[in-house]
């Protein structure tokens, strides 16, 4: 270990002396209007830089320059010899990042996205070698949309390998909040190598950066797989009938939960952007996790400053808060104090001069925990909380009671005895232990209730129970906490490692398909805790996040669903029609690679077919154009999913 550190120290001393021969023409933020001199390289792509001259100017930037110190201190790029074996000529470039904490730094060069679009650029390739460390570097493509909003799409490269190798990065591997760079090619204007957060000193060397429009052997695997390449895989036939009567409209939309990590949500815009990108109509907040308690002999006071900050942050991203008035076991509030808690929350959030919050959920798993209530008591408390809330502000919408599961006896008592409800809420965890097999856990997604609890009913039966009560069939149903497994440690960290893998992506997609016609909102648990499998600590998406984004994007509320059939249990299919496309969702629930042979009926004048593929072991969402025909053949790895878009 010491030898490695000594070598790096000597290296940094040498590069400091060599920096005068660098290729950086200036420092500061790259100008998106900077001149771009890209050269066609035969018929394979556009040469961005071979580092043989200063024809393409790189700029460096970091937190020091931005903060007005006038000098970039954390990174630099300079020419070195020789170039990569197999590369174009004699030179390459080395990029260094000095040790930093809570910082950012980048080296950048402009690109011409309009020209890339004209040429059909599909990927970026270059020769690359790392410093042998465990570090990685973020490769970023930046763009701007029609409204002027900045878009940043990124992927990562490990620095562990010290030998030259050719790296190929498909544009659909550069992702941001469910989107990928290949969907925004004309708007791209900058290529960057970036470090963010805290890092140790590192370096890498690069040569012959090319934007390519031909996909070589190192490019993305094409999902339209010929029969000879998949003869050993499982085969399944799927049929979709757009010429048959529609099953009904999609009711479900997505919300998100903010748990104890609300500080991250407030500080990091990326987390808020992630919620916005999901199209979350509501963001759910447990009041007791964001409110302080001050108790004395004379009075009990609830400090709501943090809650108000959360409400404002939620609104800033275009969503509405759903505030749950929950019982904190540690507070041990009496019933009268609980009613006061409800009143003070509404008075504070809906104070004069503030936009009122309409959605208020009363109670949260009242029949579980150290202060568990019997169901009759829980419904009675709900009624009293509802009355106090409406007395405080008659315009609010009240629902509940956050049942821990759709248990038929409890649900029946709530429907019989609740004074009124503007919406009904309950939880859905696929299982509550770590011994449930993959297949058994998938049955929870197919049925829409937990596999290890008795007397559960699925979403269709929940809707039927509502229709048979004093409430109308239109009463909204919110599943306010959803995850494959509830098992967690004392600190709230999930103990099921499947949640951060493609298994969870397939599980969520199957569950959303199950509830689509019957449930109005699903709130995955939870956005700010990495172990629950939506976003990691840096705000980058896990497979489950992409899965939810796919469903919300291609099967939004109001989508007409049509009959579909799969002749194998491993792959499920959901068919929908929006104003712009006929969308078919395929989900491989099994653990074997499966070839899906799809036949779509009812198409009249087919113009295009596209595939959006979330594949096990591959980062982000891959995109490809397929042949414009109603019969398609797609290979799905285990726990992978895809949307086929048939566009007329």
C-alpha positions as CSV (number, residue, x, y, z in Angstrom):
1,X,0.0,0.0,0.0
2,X,2.8,2.5,0.9
3,X,4.6,1.7,-2.3
4,X,1.5,2.6,-4.3
5,X,1.1,5.9,-2.5
6,X,4.8,6.7,-3.1
7,X,4.5,6.1,-6.8
8,X,1.5,8.3,-7.0
9,X,3.3,11.1,-5.1
10,X,6.2,10.9,-7.5
11,X,3.8,11.0,-10.4
12,X,2.1,14.1,-9.2
13,X,5.4,15.8,-8.7
14,X,6.3,15.0,-12.3
15,X,3.0,16.1,-13.8
16,X,3.3,19.5,-12.0
17,X,6.5,20.1,-13.8
18,X,5.1,18.9,-17.1
19,X,1.9,21.0,-16.9
20,X,3.5,23.8,-18.9
21,X,3.3,21.7,-22.0
22,X,-0.4,21.1,-21.5
23,X,-3.2,21.3,-24.0
24,X,-5.6,23.4,-21.9
25,X,-6.1,26.8,-23.5
26,X,-7.9,28.4,-20.6
27,X,-9.8,27.9,-17.5
28,X,-13.4,28.5,-16.5
29,X,-16.8,27.2,-17.3
30,X,-17.1,25.9,-20.9
31,X,-19.2,28.1,-23.2
32,X,-21.9,26.1,-24.9
33,X,-21.5,28.4,-27.9
34,X,-17.7,27.6,-28.2
35,X,-16.5,26.7,-31.6
36,X,-16.5,22.9,-32.2
37,X,-14.0,21.5,-34.7
38,X,-15.1,17.9,-35.1
39,X,-13.7,15.9,-38.0
40,X,-15.3,13.0,-39.8
41,X,-13.2,9.8,-39.4
42,X,-13.9,7.9,-42.6
43,X,-17.3,6.2,-42.3
44,X,-17.1,5.3,-38.6
45,X,-17.7,8.5,-36.6
46,X,-16.7,12.0,-35.7
47,X,-13.2,12.5,-34.2
48,X,-13.6,14.7,-31.1
49,X,-9.9,14.7,-30.1
50,X,-6.8,12.7,-30.8
51,X,-4.6,15.1,-28.7
52,X,-2.1,15.6,-31.6
53,X,-2.7,19.4,-31.6
54,X,-4.6,22.1,-29.9
55,X,-7.4,22.1,-32.5
56,X,-10.0,21.2,-29.8
57,X,-9.8,23.3,-26.7
58,X,-10.5,21.7,-23.3
59,X,-11.4,23.8,-20.2
60,X,-11.1,22.9,-16.6
61,X,-13.3,24.1,-13.8
62,X,-13.9,23.4,-10.1
63,X,-15.6,24.7,-7.0
64,X,-12.7,27.2,-6.3
65,X,-13.1,28.9,-9.7
66,X,-16.9,29.0,-9.3
67,X,-16.6,30.5,-5.8
68,X,-14.6,33.4,-7.2
69,X,-11.1,32.4,-6.3
70,X,-10.1,32.8,-9.9
71,X,-8.0,29.7,-10.3
72,X,-8.8,26.0,-10.9
73,X,-7.0,24.1,-8.2
74,X,-8.4,20.5,-8.3
75,X,-8.0,19.2,-11.8
76,X,-6.0,19.6,-15.0
77,X,-5.5,18.0,-18.4
78,X,-2.2,17.9,-20.3
79,X,-0.6,16.1,-23.3
80,X,1.6,13.0,-22.8
81,X,3.5,10.6,-25.0
82,X,3.2,8.0,-26.4
83,X,-0.4,7.6,-27.5
84,X,-2.5,4.4,-27.1
85,X,-1.3,1.3,-29.0
86,X,-3.7,1.0,-31.9
87,X,-4.6,4.6,-31.7
88,X,-4.2,7.3,-34.3
89,X,-0.7,8.9,-33.6
90,X,1.8,9.7,-31.0
91,X,0.0,11.7,-28.2
92,X,-2.6,11.1,-25.6
93,X,-3.8,13.2,-22.6
94,X,-3.7,12.6,-18.9
95,X,-6.4,14.0,-16.6
96,X,-5.7,14.5,-12.9
97,X,-7.9,15.2,-9.9
98,X,-6.3,16.3,-6.6
99,X,-7.7,15.1,-3.3
100,X,-10.9,17.0,-2.3
101,X,-13.8,16.9,0.1
102,X,-17.4,18.1,-0.6
103,X,-16.3,19.6,-3.9
104,X,-16.6,19.2,-7.7
105,X,-14.2,19.5,-10.6
106,X,-14.3,18.8,-14.3
107,X,-12.5,19.0,-17.7
108,X,-14.7,19.7,-20.7
109,X,-14.8,20.0,-24.4
110,X,-17.7,21.2,-26.6
111,X,-19.7,18.9,-28.9
112,X,-22.2,19.6,-31.7
113,X,-25.4,17.7,-30.9
114,X,-27.2,18.9,-34.0
115,X,-24.4,17.4,-36.2
116,X,-24.5,14.2,-34.1
117,X,-28.2,13.9,-34.8
118,X,-27.7,14.4,-38.5
119,X,-24.9,11.8,-38.6
120,X,-26.8,9.3,-36.4
121,X,-24.3,9.2,-33.6
122,X,-25.1,6.3,-31.2
123,X,-22.0,6.0,-29.0
124,X,-18.7,7.5,-27.8
125,X,-15.5,5.5,-27.9
126,X,-11.9,6.1,-26.7
127,X,-8.8,4.5,-25.5
128,X,-8.4,4.6,-21.7
129,X,-6.2,3.5,-18.9
130,X,-6.6,4.1,-15.2
131,X,-4.2,4.6,-12.2
132,X,-4.9,1.2,-10.6
133,X,-7.0,2.6,-7.8
134,X,-10.5,1.8,-6.7
135,X,-11.7,5.2,-7.9
136,X,-14.0,5.9,-10.8
137,X,-14.6,8.9,-12.9
138,X,-18.0,10.3,-14.1
139,X,-18.3,10.8,-17.9
140,X,-21.0,13.4,-18.5
141,X,-22.9,14.7,-21.6
142,X,-24.6,18.0,-21.0
143,X,-27.5,19.5,-22.9
144,X,-30.3,22.1,-22.6
145,X,-33.9,21.6,-23.4
146,X,-36.3,24.0,-25.3
147,X,-37.1,25.8,-22.1
148,X,-33.4,26.5,-21.3
149,X,-33.3,23.9,-18.5
150,X,-29.9,22.2,-18.1
151,X,-29.7,18.5,-18.6
152,X,-26.9,16.3,-17.3
153,X,-26.5,12.7,-18.5
154,X,-23.7,10.6,-17.0
155,X,-22.1,7.2,-16.7
156,X,-19.0,5.9,-14.8
157,X,-15.7,4.3,-15.7
158,X,-13.5,2.4,-13.2
159,X,-9.8,3.4,-12.9
160,X,-8.7,-0.1,-11.7
161,X,-7.3,-1.3,-15.0
162,X,-3.8,0.2,-15.8
163,X,-3.5,-1.2,-19.4
164,X,-4.8,0.5,-22.4
165,X,-8.2,-0.6,-23.5
166,X,-10.9,0.6,-25.9
167,X,-14.0,1.8,-24.1
168,X,-17.4,2.1,-25.9
169,X,-20.2,4.1,-24.2
170,X,-23.6,3.9,-25.9
171,X,-25.5,7.2,-25.6
172,X,-28.4,5.4,-23.9
173,X,-25.9,4.5,-21.1
174,X,-25.7,8.2,-20.2
175,X,-28.7,8.6,-17.9
176,X,-30.4,11.2,-15.7
177,X,-33.6,10.6,-13.7
178,X,-35.0,7.9,-16.0
179,X,-33.9,9.7,-19.2
180,X,-30.9,9.0,-21.4
181,X,-28.7,11.1,-23.7
182,X,-29.9,9.3,-26.9
183,X,-33.3,10.9,-26.4
184,X,-31.9,14.4,-26.4
185,X,-29.0,14.2,-29.0
186,X,-29.6,17.6,-30.8
187,X,-29.5,19.4,-27.4
188,X,-26.1,18.1,-26.4
189,X,-23.3,20.7,-26.2
190,X,-20.6,19.5,-23.8
191,X,-18.6,16.3,-23.0
192,X,-17.0,16.3,-19.5
193,X,-15.0,14.1,-17.1
194,X,-16.2,15.0,-13.6
195,X,-15.6,14.3,-9.9
196,X,-18.2,15.2,-7.3
197,X,-18.3,14.9,-3.6
198,X,-15.2,13.7,-1.9
199,X,-12.3,11.7,-3.5
200,X,-8.7,10.8,-3.2
201,X,-6.0,11.9,-5.7
202,X,-6.4,10.1,-9.0
203,X,-5.5,10.2,-12.7
204,X,-6.2,8.5,-16.0
205,X,-5.0,8.7,-19.6
206,X,-7.2,8.9,-22.6
207,X,-6.8,9.0,-26.4
208,X,-8.8,9.1,-29.6
209,X,-12.2,10.2,-28.4
210,X,-14.8,9.5,-31.2
211,X,-18.5,10.0,-31.6
212,X,-19.6,6.9,-33.6
213,X,-22.6,6.2,-35.7
214,X,-21.7,2.6,-36.3
215,X,-22.1,0.0,-33.4
216,X,-19.1,-2.3,-33.2
217,X,-18.7,-5.5,-31.4
218,X,-18.2,-3.7,-28.1
219,X,-21.5,-1.8,-28.5
220,X,-24.9,-2.5,-26.9
221,X,-26.4,-5.9,-27.3
222,X,-29.3,-5.6,-29.8
223,X,-32.6,-6.7,-28.1
224,X,-34.0,-8.0,-31.4
225,X,-32.2,-11.3,-31.2
226,X,-32.0,-13.7,-34.2
227,X,-33.1,-17.3,-33.6
228,X,-29.6,-18.8,-33.9
229,X,-28.3,-16.7,-31.0
230,X,-31.0,-17.7,-28.6
231,X,-31.6,-21.4,-29.4
232,X,-30.8,-22.4,-25.8
233,X,-33.0,-19.8,-24.2
234,X,-36.5,-20.3,-22.9
235,X,-39.2,-19.5,-25.5
236,X,-42.6,-17.8,-24.9
237,X,-45.3,-16.5,-27.1
238,X,-47.3,-13.4,-26.3
239,X,-50.3,-12.0,-28.0
240,X,-51.8,-8.5,-27.8
241,X,-55.3,-7.6,-29.1
242,X,-55.8,-3.9,-29.8
243,X,-58.7,-5.0,-32.0
244,X,-60.5,-6.3,-28.9
245,X,-62.6,-4.3,-26.4
246,X,-60.6,-2.2,-24.0
247,X,-60.3,-3.5,-20.4
248,X,-60.5,0.0,-18.9
249,X,-58.3,3.0,-18.1
250,X,-55.3,3.0,-15.9
251,X,-56.2,4.6,-12.6
252,X,-52.8,4.4,-10.9
253,X,-50.3,7.2,-10.6
254,X,-47.0,7.4,-8.7
255,X,-46.2,9.2,-5.4
256,X,-43.1,9.0,-3.3
257,X,-42.3,8.7,0.4
258,X,-39.9,10.9,2.2
259,X,-38.8,9.2,5.4
260,X,-36.3,10.2,8.0
261,X,-33.9,11.4,5.3
262,X,-35.9,14.6,4.8
263,X,-32.7,16.6,5.3
264,X,-31.2,15.1,2.1
265,X,-34.4,15.9,0.2
266,X,-34.2,19.6,1.4
267,X,-30.5,20.0,0.7
268,X,-30.0,18.0,-2.5
269,X,-31.9,19.2,-5.6
270,X,-31.1,16.0,-7.3
271,X,-33.4,14.0,-5.0
272,X,-36.2,16.5,-5.6
273,X,-35.6,16.2,-9.4
274,X,-35.8,12.4,-9.1
275,X,-39.2,12.7,-7.5
276,X,-40.3,15.2,-10.2
277,X,-39.0,12.9,-13.0
278,X,-41.2,10.1,-11.7
279,X,-44.2,12.4,-12.2
280,X,-45.1,12.1,-8.5
281,X,-48.4,13.9,-8.0
282,X,-48.0,13.6,-4.2
283,X,-45.0,13.4,-1.9
284,X,-45.9,11.8,1.4
285,X,-44.4,13.0,4.7
286,X,-44.9,11.5,8.2
287,X,-45.5,14.6,10.3
288,X,-43.8,13.1,13.5
289,X,-40.5,12.6,11.6
290,X,-40.3,16.3,10.6
291,X,-41.9,18.0,13.6
292,X,-40.2,18.7,17.0
293,X,-42.0,18.2,20.3
294,X,-41.5,20.6,23.2
295,X,-43.4,19.6,26.3
296,X,-43.7,21.3,29.7
297,X,-46.1,21.1,32.6
298,X,-48.1,24.0,31.2
299,X,-48.3,23.0,27.5
300,X,-47.2,20.8,24.6
301,X,-45.8,22.7,21.6
302,X,-45.1,21.3,18.2
303,X,-42.2,22.9,16.2
304,X,-43.2,22.8,12.5
305,X,-40.4,24.8,10.8
306,X,-38.9,21.7,9.1
307,X,-42.3,20.5,8.0
308,X,-43.0,23.9,6.4
309,X,-39.7,23.7,4.6
310,X,-40.6,20.3,3.3
311,X,-44.0,21.4,2.0
312,X,-42.3,24.4,0.2
313,X,-39.7,22.1,-1.3
314,X,-42.3,19.6,-2.5
315,X,-44.3,22.4,-4.1
316,X,-41.2,23.8,-5.8
317,X,-40.9,20.6,-7.9
318,X,-44.6,20.7,-9.0
319,X,-46.0,18.2,-6.5
320,X,-48.4,18.4,-3.6
321,X,-47.7,17.2,-0.1
322,X,-49.7,14.4,1.5
323,X,-49.2,14.9,5.2
324,X,-49.7,12.0,7.5
325,X,-50.8,12.9,11.1
326,X,-49.2,9.9,12.7
327,X,-48.5,8.7,16.3
328,X,-44.9,8.8,17.4
329,X,-44.6,6.0,20.1
330,X,-41.8,7.9,21.8
331,X,-44.0,10.9,22.4
332,X,-46.7,9.0,24.2
333,X,-49.4,11.6,23.4
334,X,-52.7,11.4,25.1
335,X,-55.8,11.4,22.8
336,X,-56.4,15.1,23.6
337,X,-52.8,15.9,22.7
338,X,-53.1,13.9,19.5
339,X,-56.1,16.0,18.5
340,X,-54.1,19.2,19.4
341,X,-51.2,17.9,17.3
342,X,-53.5,17.6,14.3
343,X,-55.0,21.0,14.8
344,X,-51.6,22.7,15.2
345,X,-50.2,21.1,12.1
346,X,-53.1,22.3,9.9
347,X,-53.0,25.8,11.4
348,X,-49.3,26.0,10.7
349,X,-49.2,24.5,7.2
350,X,-52.4,26.2,6.0
351,X,-51.7,29.5,7.8
352,X,-52.9,32.8,6.1
353,X,-50.6,33.7,3.3
354,X,-49.6,30.1,2.6
355,X,-51.0,27.9,-0.1
356,X,-53.2,25.4,1.8
357,X,-52.2,21.7,1.7
358,X,-55.3,19.8,0.8
359,X,-54.4,16.1,1.5
360,X,-54.2,14.9,5.1
361,X,-53.9,11.3,6.0
362,X,-55.0,10.4,9.6
363,X,-53.0,7.6,11.3
364,X,-50.2,5.3,10.2
365,X,-50.3,1.6,10.9
366,X,-52.4,2.2,14.0
367,X,-52.9,-1.6,14.7
368,X,-49.1,-2.3,14.8
369,X,-46.3,-1.5,17.2
370,X,-45.8,-1.0,20.9
371,X,-48.9,1.4,21.0
372,X,-51.1,-0.8,18.8
373,X,-54.8,-0.2,18.9
374,X,-57.6,-2.6,18.1
375,X,-59.3,-1.8,14.8
376,X,-62.5,-0.3,16.5
377,X,-60.4,2.1,18.5
378,X,-58.3,3.1,15.5
379,X,-61.4,3.9,13.4
380,X,-62.9,5.9,16.4
381,X,-59.7,7.9,16.7
382,X,-59.7,8.5,13.0
383,X,-63.3,9.9,13.2
384,X,-62.3,12.3,16.0
385,X,-59.1,13.5,14.2
386,X,-61.2,14.0,11.1
387,X,-63.7,16.1,13.0
388,X,-61.0,18.3,14.5
389,X,-59.2,18.7,11.2
390,X,-62.4,19.9,9.4
391,X,-63.2,22.2,12.4
392,X,-59.8,23.7,11.9
393,X,-60.0,24.0,8.1
394,X,-63.2,22.9,6.3
395,X,-61.4,22.8,2.9
396,X,-59.1,19.9,3.6
397,X,-59.5,16.4,2.3
398,X,-59.2,13.7,4.9
399,X,-58.4,10.0,4.5
400,X,-56.8,7.0,6.2
401,X,-56.2,5.0,8.2
402,X,-52.9,3.6,6.9
403,X,-53.8,-0.1,7.6
404,X,-50.6,-2.1,7.6
405,X,-52.1,-4.5,5.0
406,X,-55.3,-5.0,3.1
407,X,-56.6,-7.5,5.8
408,X,-60.2,-8.1,4.9
409,X,-61.7,-8.0,8.5
410,X,-60.0,-4.6,9.3
411,X,-60.8,-3.1,5.9
412,X,-64.5,-4.1,6.5
413,X,-64.5,-2.4,9.9
414,X,-63.1,0.8,8.5
415,X,-65.6,0.9,5.6
416,X,-68.5,0.2,8.1
417,X,-67.5,2.7,10.8
418,X,-65.5,5.5,9.3
419,X,-67.6,8.8,9.4
420,X,-66.4,9.7,5.9
421,X,-63.3,9.5,3.8
422,X,-62.0,11.4,0.8
423,X,-59.5,8.6,0.2
424,X,-58.6,5.2,1.7
425,X,-55.0,4.2,2.6
426,X,-53.2,1.0,3.3
427,X,-49.7,-0.5,3.1
428,X,-48.4,-3.3,0.9
429,X,-45.2,-5.2,1.5
430,X,-44.6,-8.4,-0.5
431,X,-43.3,-10.2,2.6
432,X,-42.2,-9.5,6.2
433,X,-39.3,-12.0,6.4
434,X,-36.1,-12.8,4.7
435,X,-36.8,-16.4,4.0
436,X,-39.3,-15.8,1.2
437,X,-38.1,-17.2,-2.1
438,X,-37.9,-15.1,-5.3
439,X,-40.9,-17.0,-6.8
440,X,-43.1,-16.7,-3.7
441,X,-42.3,-13.0,-3.4
442,X,-43.2,-12.5,-7.1
443,X,-46.6,-14.0,-6.3
444,X,-47.2,-11.0,-4.0
445,X,-46.7,-8.7,-7.0
446,X,-49.1,-10.8,-9.1
447,X,-51.8,-11.0,-6.5
448,X,-51.4,-7.5,-5.0
449,X,-51.0,-8.6,-1.3
450,X,-48.5,-10.0,1.1
451,X,-47.6,-13.7,0.8
452,X,-47.0,-14.3,4.5
453,X,-50.1,-12.8,6.1
454,X,-53.6,-14.4,6.3
455,X,-56.9,-13.1,5.0
456,X,-55.4,-10.6,2.6
457,X,-57.4,-9.3,-0.4
458,X,-56.1,-8.0,-3.7
459,X,-56.8,-4.6,-5.3
460,X,-59.7,-5.8,-7.3
461,X,-61.4,-7.2,-4.2
462,X,-60.6,-3.9,-2.3
463,X,-62.4,-2.0,-5.0
464,X,-65.3,-4.5,-4.8
465,X,-65.5,-4.1,-1.0
466,X,-65.6,-0.3,-1.4
467,X,-68.4,-0.6,-4.0
468,X,-70.4,-2.8,-1.6
469,X,-70.1,-0.2,1.2
470,X,-71.7,3.2,1.8
471,X,-68.8,4.7,-0.2
472,X,-68.9,4.9,-4.0
473,X,-66.7,2.9,-6.3
474,X,-64.9,6.2,-7.1
475,X,-63.4,6.5,-3.6
476,X,-59.6,6.9,-4.3
477,X,-57.4,4.2,-2.9
478,X,-53.8,5.0,-2.0
479,X,-51.2,2.4,-1.2
480,X,-49.1,4.7,0.8
481,X,-46.1,2.4,1.5
482,X,-44.9,-0.2,-1.0
483,X,-41.8,-2.4,-1.1
484,X,-41.0,-6.0,-1.8
485,X,-40.0,-6.7,1.8
486,X,-40.5,-4.8,5.1
487,X,-37.6,-6.4,7.0
488,X,-35.3,-3.8,8.4
489,X,-32.8,-3.2,11.2
490,X,-33.3,-1.0,14.2
491,X,-32.1,2.0,12.2
492,X,-34.7,1.5,9.4
493,X,-32.2,0.0,6.9
494,X,-33.7,-2.7,4.6
495,X,-32.1,-6.1,5.1
496,X,-33.2,-7.5,1.8
497,X,-30.4,-7.1,-0.7
498,X,-32.8,-7.9,-3.6
499,X,-34.2,-4.3,-3.3
500,X,-31.2,-2.8,-5.0
501,X,-31.1,-5.3,-7.9
502,X,-33.0,-5.8,-11.1
503,X,-35.3,-8.2,-9.2
504,X,-36.9,-5.3,-7.5
505,X,-37.4,-3.6,-10.9
506,X,-39.3,-6.5,-12.3
507,X,-41.3,-6.8,-9.0
508,X,-42.4,-3.2,-9.1
509,X,-43.3,-3.4,-12.7
510,X,-45.4,-6.5,-12.1
511,X,-47.1,-4.9,-9.1
512,X,-48.0,-1.8,-11.0
513,X,-49.5,-3.9,-13.7
514,X,-51.6,-5.7,-11.1
515,X,-53.0,-2.6,-9.4
516,X,-53.3,-0.4,-12.6
517,X,-57.1,-0.6,-13.0
518,X,-58.0,-0.5,-9.3
519,X,-55.7,1.7,-7.2
520,X,-55.3,5.5,-7.6
521,X,-51.8,6.0,-6.3
522,X,-48.8,3.9,-5.2
523,X,-46.1,5.4,-2.9
524,X,-42.8,3.3,-3.1
525,X,-40.9,3.3,0.1
526,X,-38.7,5.3,0.3
527,X,-36.8,7.9,-1.8
528,X,-34.0,9.1,0.5
529,X,-32.8,5.7,2.0
530,X,-30.4,3.8,-0.4
531,X,-31.1,0.4,1.1
532,X,-34.7,0.6,0.0
533,X,-33.5,0.5,-3.6
534,X,-34.7,3.7,-5.3
535,X,-31.7,6.1,-5.2
536,X,-28.2,5.6,-3.9
537,X,-26.5,8.0,-1.5
538,X,-25.4,10.2,-4.4
539,X,-28.9,10.3,-5.9
540,X,-28.2,7.9,-8.7
541,X,-31.0,5.5,-9.7
542,X,-31.3,1.9,-8.9
543,X,-33.1,-0.5,-11.3
544,X,-36.4,-0.1,-9.3
545,X,-36.5,3.6,-9.9
546,X,-36.1,3.1,-13.7
547,X,-38.8,0.5,-13.6
548,X,-41.2,2.9,-11.9
549,X,-40.2,5.7,-14.3
550,X,-40.9,3.4,-17.3
551,X,-44.4,2.5,-16.0
552,X,-45.3,6.1,-15.2
553,X,-44.0,7.3,-18.6
554,X,-45.5,4.7,-20.9
555,X,-48.6,3.8,-18.9
556,X,-49.7,7.1,-17.4
557,X,-53.1,7.6,-15.7
558,X,-55.8,7.4,-18.4
559,X,-54.0,4.9,-20.7
560,X,-56.5,2.4,-22.1
561,X,-55.5,-1.2,-21.4
562,X,-56.2,-4.0,-23.8
563,X,-56.3,-7.8,-23.6
564,X,-52.9,-9.6,-23.7
565,X,-51.8,-13.2,-23.1
566,X,-48.6,-15.0,-22.4
567,X,-48.3,-18.8,-22.8
568,X,-45.5,-18.9,-20.2
569,X,-45.5,-18.1,-16.5
570,X,-42.0,-16.5,-16.6
571,X,-43.0,-13.5,-18.8
572,X,-46.0,-11.2,-18.1
573,X,-47.4,-8.7,-20.6
574,X,-49.4,-5.5,-20.3
575,X,-50.8,-3.7,-23.3
576,X,-51.8,0.0,-23.3
577,X,-52.8,2.7,-25.8
578,X,-52.0,6.4,-25.3
579,X,-52.6,9.3,-27.7
580,X,-49.2,8.7,-29.2
581,X,-48.4,5.0,-29.2
582,X,-49.5,1.4,-28.6
583,X,-47.2,0.4,-25.7
584,X,-46.5,-3.2,-24.7
585,X,-44.7,-3.9,-21.4
586,X,-42.8,-7.2,-21.1
587,X,-41.5,-8.4,-17.7
588,X,-39.3,-11.4,-17.2
589,X,-40.2,-12.6,-13.7
590,X,-38.0,-15.7,-14.0
591,X,-34.3,-16.4,-13.5
592,X,-33.6,-17.6,-17.0
593,X,-33.0,-15.7,-20.3
594,X,-36.2,-15.9,-22.3
595,X,-37.0,-15.2,-25.9
596,X,-40.3,-13.4,-26.3
597,X,-42.2,-13.9,-29.6
598,X,-44.8,-11.1,-29.7
599,X,-47.7,-10.8,-32.1
600,X,-49.8,-7.6,-31.9
601,X,-53.2,-7.4,-33.5
602,X,-55.3,-4.3,-34.4
603,X,-52.6,-2.1,-35.8
604,X,-53.6,-0.3,-39.0
605,X,-50.7,1.8,-40.4
606,X,-47.6,1.0,-38.5
607,X,-44.7,3.5,-39.0
608,X,-42.2,2.8,-36.3
609,X,-41.4,0.3,-33.5
610,X,-39.1,1.3,-30.6
611,X,-37.9,-0.6,-27.6
612,X,-36.9,0.8,-24.2
613,X,-35.0,-2.0,-22.4
614,X,-34.2,-2.2,-18.7
615,X,-31.8,-5.1,-18.6
616,X,-30.3,-7.0,-15.7
617,X,-26.6,-6.1,-15.4
618,X,-26.8,-3.1,-17.7
619,X,-26.9,0.6,-16.5
620,X,-29.9,2.8,-17.4
621,X,-32.5,2.3,-20.0
622,X,-31.4,1.2,-23.5
623,X,-33.2,2.4,-26.6
624,X,-33.3,1.0,-30.1
625,X,-35.4,1.3,-33.2
626,X,-36.8,-2.0,-34.5
627,X,-38.2,-3.1,-37.8
628,X,-41.7,-1.7,-38.3
629,X,-43.8,-4.8,-38.1
630,X,-46.4,-6.2,-35.7
631,X,-44.4,-9.4,-35.0
632,X,-41.3,-8.9,-32.8
633,X,-38.8,-11.1,-31.2
634,X,-37.1,-9.8,-28.0
635,X,-34.7,-11.5,-25.7
636,X,-35.0,-10.7,-22.0
637,X,-32.4,-11.7,-19.4
638,X,-33.6,-12.6,-15.9
639,X,-35.6,-9.9,-14.2
640,X,-35.4,-7.6,-17.2
641,X,-38.2,-5.6,-18.7
642,X,-38.9,-3.8,-21.9
643,X,-41.5,-1.5,-23.4
644,X,-42.2,-1.9,-27.1
645,X,-43.8,1.1,-28.7
646,X,-45.8,0.6,-31.9
647,X,-46.4,3.9,-33.5
648,X,-48.9,4.5,-36.3
